[in-house]
Amino acid sequence: MSPTQLESLRRASEPKLARMKAEISACGSALVAFSAGVDSTFVLAVAAEVLGPRAVALTAHSPAVPEAERITLWASTQNPN
């Protein structure tokens, strides 16, 4: 994608992102079902930006998910600071 196309996409997405942030803010807090996929990562990032510590991620543990994958998921949520 060219820089011009990316900028056009960013501008077109702004109203949707603003609406998403307003909806999340109106909730006051959020519990995000977090799988570490693209969608839940994006939703969690936006919720954390809007709500700060009132945005919490939840990941279910299941025998269907290998332990190595759960460890990788957990590690991806740790704040390096």
C-alpha positions in Angstrom: 0.0 0.0 0.0 1.3 3.4 -0.9 1.7 6.2 1.7 -1.2 8.0 -0.1 -3.4 5.0 0.2 -2.5 4.5 3.8 -3.3 8.2 4.6 -6.7 7.9 2.8 -7.5 4.7 4.9 -6.5 6.5 8.1 -8.7 9.5 7.3 -11.6 7.2 6.4 -11.2 5.3 9.6 -11.1 8.3 12.0 -14.9 8.6 12.5 -15.2 4.9 13.2 -12.4 5.0 15.7 -13.8 8.1 17.4 -17.2 6.4 17.7 -15.6 3.3 19.1 -13.7 5.4 21.7 -16.9 7.2 22.6 -18.8 4.0 23.1 -16.0 2.5 25.2 -15.8 5.6 27.3 -19.5 5.7 27.9 -19.2 2.2 29.5 -16.9 3.5 32.2 -15.0 0.2 32.3 -14.3 -2.8 30.1 -13.5 -6.5 30.3 -12.0 -7.6 26.9 -12.0 -11.2 26.0 -8.3 -11.3 24.8 -7.0 -14.0 22.5 -3.9 -12.1 21.3 -5.4 -12.1 17.8 -5.5 -8.9 15.8 -9.1 -8.0 16.7 -8.9 -8.5 20.5 -5.5 -6.8 20.6 -6.9 -3.8 18.8 -10.0 -3.6 21.1 -7.9 -4.0 24.2 -5.4 -1.3 23.1 -8.2 1.2 22.4 -10.0 0.3 25.7 -6.7 0.8 27.6 -6.1 4.1 25.9 -9.6 5.4 26.7 -10.1 3.8 30.2 -6.6 3.2 31.5 -6.7 0.7 34.4 -10.4 0.4 34.1 -9.8 -1.8 31.0 -9.0 -5.4 31.8 -8.2 -8.4 29.6 -9.5 -11.8 30.3 -8.1 -15.0 28.7 -9.7 -18.3 29.2 -7.5 -21.4 29.8 -8.5 -24.6 28.1 -7.0 -28.0 27.4 -7.6 -27.1 23.8 -5.0 -24.4 24.0 -1.4 -25.7 24.3 0.6 -24.5 27.3 3.3 -23.0 25.1 0.6 -20.8 23.4 -0.8 -19.7 26.8 2.7 -18.8 28.0 3.3 -16.7 24.8 0.0 -15.0 25.2 0.7 -14.2 28.9 4.2 -12.8 28.0 2.7 -10.6 25.3 0.6 -8.8 28.0 3.5 -8.0 30.3 4.4 -4.3 30.5 8.2 -3.9 29.8 8.4 -0.8 32.0 
